[in-house]
């Protein structure tokens, strides 16, 4: 699977703390092995994100992504639960 990064994702990722970046890389690798691993809590979103999916990075940090095709996804945003779903 190939992961593309939206400019908003890149900008917010750069602002994360070192431990959050490390945790993201761990979860990204897990996502590449199995996007529906239970640790990721991969789920569809509703509201302004209808048609988009989310995975958990930490207890509060989420990645919002869109499926481009069967072999590609676009990571759109990374932020805390409360900031993403206002």
N, C-alpha and C positions, 0 to 999 in steps of 0.2 A: 504494500500500500504506500502511496505517495502522499505526503502532507505538504500543503501549500499554506503560507502564512499571510494573512491580511495585514495591511500597514498598521491598523489599530492594534492588532495582536502584538506585532513587533514592538511598537511604542510602549505598550503596557508591560510587556515581558521585560524590557530593558529596565523598568523601574522596580522590579521585584527584588526582594532580598535574596542573598546567596542561597539560603536554605530552601526558599520557595522555588528557585530556579532548579536546584538539584532534585527536589520532589517532582517538579514538572517533568524533567527529563526521565525520571524513573517511571512516571505514569505514561508518558509518551511512548516509551519502549514497550510497556505493557499493552497499550492501545494498539501498537503495531503488531504485536503477537496475537492479540485477541481483543478487538474493539468492544466486545460485550462481556469482558471479565467482570465478575461481581464487584470487585474493588473499585472499579471506575464508576459504578452507578450510572451507566450510560442510559439516557432517557430522552424522549422527545419533549419539546417545549411547546408552550401555548402562548397566547397573547401576542405581543409584538414579535416574538420569536417563533411563531407558528411555522412548522416545516423545518426547523433547525433542531439540533440535538446538543446535549451537554454531557460533560464528564466531570467527575470530581478529581481534583488534584490533591487538596488537603481537606480538612473538615469544612473549611469555609471558602476555599479557592476553587473556582470553576473555569473550565474552558468551554466556550460555545463554538460549535462547528457545524459546517454544512457538508453534506455528501455531494461531491461533484459527479462521480460515477462509481462503478463498483471497485475501482482501484485507486481513487483519489478523494481526498477530503480537504476542506479549507478551514483552518483554525481562524475564526473571526475575532474572538475576544478572549481575554483572560482577566478575571477580576474576582472580587468577593461576591458571594451570593447576594448580599444586600445591594451592592452597587449595580450588578447586572440586572436584577429583577425589580427595579423601582417602579 
